[in-house]
Every structure is written in structure tokens, then in C-alpha cells.
Amino acid sequence: MKRYDVCGLGNAIVDIFLQLSDEEFAQLQYERGTMRLVELADQKALFTKFAGGSHDLQLVSGGSVANSIIAVSQLGGTSAFIGCVGDDRYGLHYVEEFSDLKINIGNPVMVGESTGTSVVIITPDAERTMRTCLGVASQLTARHIDEDRIANATWLFIEGYVFANPETGQHAIRRAIEVAKSHGTKIAITCSEAFVPAAFGTPFHEALKQADLLFCNAPESMAVTATESTTAAFEALRSMVPNCVVTDGPHGAFVRYDGEELHVPAFACHPKDLTGAGDMFAGAFLYGITHGYGPGVAAQGANYLCSKVISQVGARLQDNAVRLWQEGIEHFRADDVGG
């Protein structure tokens, strides 16, 4: 019996939320909805420009896969995480939050280093535009891979953004996969963003060949498969990875898992912030399949939790996740989904 349902491998990032009007966002001349890596000075310039007044800065510990691991924990699953933080106030905040969530993160603090931070700019259309300074998160490498946590997990969940660190992160991924394979731990990968498979295609596809499950959204699925539609990408993924989930926002999710293939519709809602929608889906789906739910029910519950997390600001559910999960799956019927 494995000790953890999921062990995540990813960038430990503290999200700093900043809500801007369209006029304020236009001043920045950023491409809306993107994530870009920046230097600490660029983040500080953002804070200087908008701090104070009506711009409250909200801190939440996260990172792409970390958000998924938090979702597993909130739903009542057991989880672990491998990542690095500094010994600054952000890193200590991170460790304390994960301890409260009962997530085993080992000893992630690196003395004298700065914790990774991401300014998450929320605009009135609910889109999130991120400017991320990885800090010590970028130093995650093979020596940080804890064999015990991976060996004792049913699933290893690898964050796509880690592929963007060729000198460190890619070595960590290769070592983690090697450990997972040697202990019968199944491997799931998330793209994180379309630029990852586009810019780091060789190491990404090498890892994908050894994976059991891929999570991606529609643009990411097309980047992975070099196709021009979601349906074509979903079909092409058949020959690349045994199981996959392609999320497509209001159009629901395409699921191929454990011999089943289906489409699960999305739940209607009024989005306030799209941050963490894919992270929530992946975490909830992994919780579902590790707790005896079939892929259709797991995707239904995941879609429902997504509709709730994007109806608030922030990637972590502020409501009772267990109750919401039950609400989401109790309406599941086989005729709600299509093959």
C-alpha cells in the first residue's frame, strides 16, 4: 500500500495576486494570458507602480503542480511535493502553509536563497497574466529527488515548467522518472503552457514516452502533436501516451483513460480569475482515479471544481472542497458524457 496518492515535482512558487483594470494593464504592454520569466527587478517595478491604494497584494503558496497537490490534499487525499524554496519570508510562508495542508515537502529550504515568486495579474475578463521570477526554484536538480517520497506514491506528477531549466530541471525530471519506474509508481505529466513542448520538445517527448498520463489544455495539445485542432490533437495523442486528458475551457474535457474514451461537458459559471483551472482539474482528476472513481466521474468532479475555482480569485479553493466534489459527482450520469 502506497503512502501517498500523488507526489508532485515542480517549481515552488509564491503567487502574488494583483488585480488591474484594462486601462492599467494596457500601460504594461504585456501579451494577455501569458507566463513569462522575469528578473526580480522587473517584479519590484510592478509593485512600485501599483502597490498601495486600491491594489491589495494577496500571497498564496503555489506553483503549477503544487496547486494540483494542494487540491489532492483539500479533497482528503495524501500527497507529497518536491521543490525548493529560500529562507526568506516567502519560503517560510510556503513551508508553513504546506505543513498546515499535511503535504510532505521534506526539507526544501535552501539557506541564503530567494524563493520563487509570480506576480499574477488579474484583469476584468478573468484572464491571468503572470510574470515569474523563479529564484531558487530554478535550482531544483537531480540531487533533490527524494526516492522515498516517489517510491511511496501511486502517481508521480511532473510539472512542464521544470523542462524549461535544461541545466537543472531536466536532470531532476530524468532522475524522478528513473526512480518512479524502479518502484512501480505511475507517471503523469502536465504541459503547464504551450511554449514548453514547443521550445523543449526533445526532452519533453522523451519523458512523454515513459509517462502513463498527460494533462494539457487545447493549445498545449496542439503544440505537443503539431496539429491544428483539439480533436485532431486528441486523436494524435493516442499514439504518444497511454492515457490523456485535454481540457478545453467552456467546451469541457476530452478524456482517454484506462480503456475508456469520452467527452465531459463543462459547468457554466461566471469566471473571475482563470488562474489554476488546469491545475485544479489535474489534482481533482488524480484524486478521483486514486479513490475508486471511474474516469468519467473523476472528470465530472474535476470540471465542477474548476468552475468553482475560476469563480473566485486565486488558484486554491476557498470553499469546502470535499462538499463541492460530492456536489459535482452526484449529478453524474453515463448519458451526460459522449464517447
Order of alpha helices (4+ residues) and beta strands (2+ residues): beta-beta-alpha-beta-alpha-beta-alpha-beta-beta-alpha-beta-beta-beta-alpha-beta-alpha-beta-alpha-alpha-beta-alpha-alpha-beta-beta-beta-alpha-alpha-alpha
